[in-house]
Amino acid sequence: MKTEVRLSKRQSGAALLIALAITVLATVLALRAVELGEIDLRRSSLLIRSDQARQLSMGLEDWAITLIQRDQENTRGANFDGLQDIWRQRLPQTQVPGGSISAQLIDLDGHFNINSLLEDDGSVNNLALERFRRLLRVLQLNPAIADQVLDWVDSDNVPQPQGAEDSIYRARSIPALAANQRLSHISELRLLPAINAASWAKLKPFIQASPARGSSININTASAEVLMSLADGVTRQMANNLIRLRGAGFESLPKFLRQSVFANITIDPRSLSVRSQSYQVVAEISLDQEVTRIETLLQRRGSVYHVLSRRRINL
């Protein structure tokens, strides 16, 4: 004898809802599994690409060091560094598996080193400060920048006449403090109150922030603007004449100082040189249509080259 079991409408509805819920949950879990799989795949792809970029950038560093070393093998290159040296050649865009690479080598000692504003004992380097103030005048920038840079790098909390210490940075919408140490990168200067986008665009091409002790300006690779900062009375015409006269480069500092354009001008020879110690390798690496710029700071000590820092920028 058969026994019929009849479900009420309410029971039937509940069973349907449970079945639907189970189906939806299974679908969500399946989609989540696919999503996690895609995330893992993406993460793995990024890690592989990052490692590729790192390996390529190290290869480009070796390329740059080899160029400088080759330059040192000839007599001229061993005596002075100039803008006609072989290290000035740029590596054009070159195809590699999965993308392309390009690179150039920049002589940082042709720029004014912001970190030279402080002596090793933390006191102000007055000669460097005078040159920096002149550079600001040449570029027609706010003279307050010099005081604010000093306050950014010095160890005290006493503001210069037109400076900015912790109280200024604390009052911002995103509070901060002055670094109270040498710059690790010139981009830190964008935080100064006196530097806006326009003034930064003017200043950036003429400065650097190498940590090298005893950093000197290479007069053979310095721009007209940096040459004009060396002493009062050096006009743009004088600086342009010097650039024309130096050609491949002055062989010695005395030869540079004996130039007739300096007949009525006294140039302090301290912290000037015809050799360079600090270079920057700027490498652009394109992999899977994503471009990365890697800036490597190189310092030469004798015939040995040291990597001081690497900075990665995703473009």
Number of C-alpha atoms within 10 A of each C-alpha: 3 4 5 6 6 8 10 9 9 9 11 12 12 12 13 12 12 12 12 12 12 12 12 12 12 12 12 12 12 12 12 12 12 12 12 12 12 12 12 12 12 12 12 12 12 12 12 12 17 14 12 16 23 15 12 18 26 15 12 24 24 12 18 26 21 13 17 21 18 15 18 18 10 10 9 15 19 13 13 22 28 26 18 14 18 16 22 16 14 13 15 11 14 11 11 12 8 11 15 18 22 18 24 19 25 20 21 26 27 28 24 27 23 24 26 26 25 19 14 11 6 14 11 15 14 13 15 22 18 16 20 24 19 21 24 20 15 16 15 12 19 13 16 19 22 24 18 24 23 24 25 27 19 21 15 14 14 12 18 15 9 13 20 24 22 19 14 16 17 13 11 9 7 7 11 14 13 23 16 16 16 21 20 14 15 15 12 13 20 14 14 20 14 21 18 12 8 9 17 15 10 13 16 14 11 18 19 23 21 28 19 17 10 11 19 24 24 28 29 30 26 22 17 21 21 24 27 23 23 23 17 13 13 20 17 14 12 17 20 15 14 21 20 11 13 18 12 17 23 22 18 15 17 12 10 21 17 10 13 11 16 16 9 9 13 13 13 11 13 11 13 17 22 23 24 22 21 25 23 24 23 22 24 25 26 21 18 10 10 11 16 19 20 22 20 22 22 25 21 16 11 7 8 9 16 12 13 13 14 14 11 14 10 10 10
